[in-house]
């Protein structure tokens, strides 16, 4: 038997509980976008954490909306649930205060699976008295026989190392699936498009639905300068003027925020050109959603 441990860990939970923030903290790199908008994550993003004698392969799934009737949401729900049986460990993430009906609905989705399930209670940095978590922990234990229940703060890092060690202890014995020096490709069109979409959701707030997508048409290094051309697609004509803003102010904010972060990541000058176009009702067409790679596993 090999001395190495390796396996898949799927991070699941309802929207906005901090799944992407936790994944970014564990990997100490930004691979998953974060915002306060529901279902910002659209793909089962694979991130690899290699430790001494262990390798954890993370899937960051879209937040689950059990009752949603929207085509895009239903497709994302299906994508999130599809990883359950393909995982070695399910990491169920919840908020700090209480177990909601939505949380219980998600528990019911994996309750009958044979996969080890660990629950992480996030945002404990916002709790003054940690003893106040005890009723929630008891309620969780009544709902499901979790392998472990771990309080954490994904944002501050509290308890995250302990969580990683617990995940490591429950991995199966396997040789590494990825090379030790495996790294995600920040230069990829996928990473760049996700970063831009993060800026859109943060800057636009609730002014425009999250059903926008970004396509990178050019991504080249010329004379040590990264030149990127992107198109932001919206589902309705009325949304185009909102994204652009008066005298192009909103689009300029999106571009400036994106360019600054890319220059920090790549340590080189970035020229970013952007356009906004309408692709009517793209978010209600399953074939079009699939063609964009939404809901697929992405090896970053």
N, C-alpha and C positions, 0 to 999 in steps of 0.2 A: 504493500500500500504506500502511496506517495505521502510525504510529510507535508505537502502543500494543501491548502484549502482554497477553493475557488467556487463561486456561484453567483446567481442572479438575485438581486434585491430590488423589489418593486416598491416604490414609494406611492402609497395610495391615500386618498382622503378627499374631502369635499374642497371646493375652490377656496383659495385665500387663507389656507391654514399654514402656509409657509413651506410647501414641498420644494419649490425651486430654490428658495433661500437656503434650506437645509442641504440640498444637494451641492449647491455652490460652496457652502461652508465646509462640507466634508472633503470635497475635492480641492478646496483652496484655489479654485479657478472659476471663472464665470463661464458656464456652458448653458445655463437655462435662464430664460428671461423672467423678470419679476415685475409685477405691478399689482395694483389693487383691483384690477378688473378680473371678473370671473373667467376661468378657462383660458388664461393667457398662454399656458403651455398647450401645444397642439400635437406634439409628437411624443412617443415613448422614447425619450432621449437617453442614450446609453453613455454613461460616464464610468471610467475605470479608476478604482483606487487600489494601488498595489502597496501592500505592507510586507513586513517580514513574514514569510511563510504563508501569506494569504493575499488573495485578490478578490475584491468586491466589485461586481459589475452592476451599476445602478440603472434602473429604469424610472424615469420621472414621468408619471402618467398625467394626462389631463384630469382636472378636477371633475368629479362625478356629480351630475345633476340628475337624480333619479326620476324626477317628475317632469323634466323638460320635454317639450313637444317640438322644439325647433330642429330642423334637419341636421344642422351642423352640430348642435349639442348632442343629439342622439347618436350621431356617428362617432363623436369623441367619447361618449360613454361606452360605446361598444369597444372602442380602441383601448380604453383604460381597463375594462374588465377582461379583455382578451389575454392580458399578461398574467392573470392570477395563477393558472395552472402551469405556466412556463417558468415560474419563479421558484427559487429555493427558499426564499424568505419574503414575506409580505411585511412591509413597514407601514403601519397604519398611523397616520398623523392627525391629531385633533387639536382644537384650541384649548386654552388653559382653564376655561371656566366651567363648562358643562358638556354633557353628552347630548347632542341634539337629535331630533328625529331623523335628520339627514345622515348623521353619523351612524345611527342604529340601522338605517336602511342599507348603508354601505357594509356594515358588519354582516348583515344578512346575506349579502352577495358572496362573501367569502367564508361564511360560517361552516359550510359543509365541505370546504376544500380540505385537502390533506397537507396543505402547505403550512409551515411554521409561521406564526404571526406575532410580531412584536409591535406594541403600541408605544408611540412617543407622544407625550403631552407637551405641546409647544408653547412658547411665550411665557415661560415661568419667570422671566425677568420682570414681568409686569405684576407679579404676586409678592406682596410683602410677607405674608405668613404662609410658608410652604405647607404647614399642617392643614391648611384649607383644601389641599389637593386630595386628602384622604377619602372624603366621600365620593369623589369622582373616580378614584382608583378602585374603590369597592364596587361602584356601579359598573365599571368596565369589567371587573372580574366576574360579575354576575352575568353580563351580556355574552362574554366569550372567554374561553380558556386560553388567554394570551400566554405565549412563552415567557414574555417579560413585559413590564410596563415601566417606561423610563421617562422621567421629567427632563425637559431640555429647553434651551433657548437657541433656536437656529440663528437668530440675528446676532446674539452676543457670544454664542459658542458654548454657553453653559451646558455641561452634561453631554456635549456632542462626542468628545473622545470616549467617554464611557459607553455611549450608544454604539460607536463603531466597534469597540472591543466586544460588546455583546453580540453584535451582528457577526463579527469574525468567529466567535466561539460556536456559532450555530451553522456555519458554512459546511458543506460536504467536503470530503477529501477528494481533490481533483488537481491535476496539473494546471498551471495558469493557462487561461484561454487567450490572453493577450500578452505581447512582449512586455518585459518589465519597464521599458522606456516608452510604452504606448502613450501617446498624447493626442488630445483632440485638436482638430484643425481649425484654428481661429481664422485662417485665411479663407475658409470655405464660404461659398455663397450662402449656405444654410445659416452659418453663424452670423454673418453680416446681416442677412435679412431678418433674423430673429432679434438682433440688437436694435435694428431700426424700428421693428414693430414694438419693441419695449418702449422706445422713446415716444412713439405715437400714442400708445395707451396711457403713458404717464402724463404727457402734455395735454392730450385731448380730454382726459377725464371721461365724463359721461356724455360729452357733446356728440360723440359718434359711436355707434355700436362697435364692438370688438371684431366684427366680421370684416376686417380689412386684411389684405395680405400683400406682401412685398416681394417683388421679383428683381433679382440682381441681373442686369443686362451686361454689365462690364465690371471686371474685377482684375485689374492689371497693375503691376509695378513698372513704372516708367521713370527712368532717371532717379531711382530711389524715392519715388513718390507713388503712393497708392492712389490710382484713379478708379473711382466707382461710379457707375451709373445705375440708378434704381428707379423702378416704377411702383408707386403705391396704388393698388387697385381698391376701389370701393364698389359697393353693390348698387348704389343709387346715385343719380345725377345730383341730387340735393346734397349729398355728402361730399362731393368734390370741392365745392366752394368752402365748406366748413374746414376741411383738411388744409386747404391752401390759406384760408384766412384773408382778412382785409389787407390788401397790398402785399399778399404773400407772407404775412408775418408768422402764421402758424407753421407753414412749411419751412420757413427759415429757422424757427426755433427747433424743429425736429432735426433739420440738417445740421445745425450748429452743435446740438447736444450729441448727435451721433458722431460727427467728425472729431470732436474733442475726445470722446472715449476711444475711438479707433486709433487716434494718434498716440494716446497713452498706451494702448495695448501693443501697437506695432512699432512704436518709437520712430515714426517717420511721418512726414507731411502727408495729409490725405486731401484729395480733391473729390468732393462728393456732389454729383449732379442728380437732381430728383425731379420726377414728374408724377402727376396724379391723373389716373385714368379710371373710367367707369367700365366695369364688366358686370352688367346687370344680373342680379339675382344669382351670382356665382355660389353663394352660401346655401342655396336650396337645391343645388344640383350635385348628387352623389358622385357622378363620374368626374365632374370638375373638381370637387373636393379631393377625390383620390388622386387626380392628376397632379395636384399641388404637393402631394406627399403628406398631406395632413392626416394624422392618425397612424402613420407608419413609424417603425423603429428607425432611429437615426443613429449611426455610429459616429460619434463626434470625437 
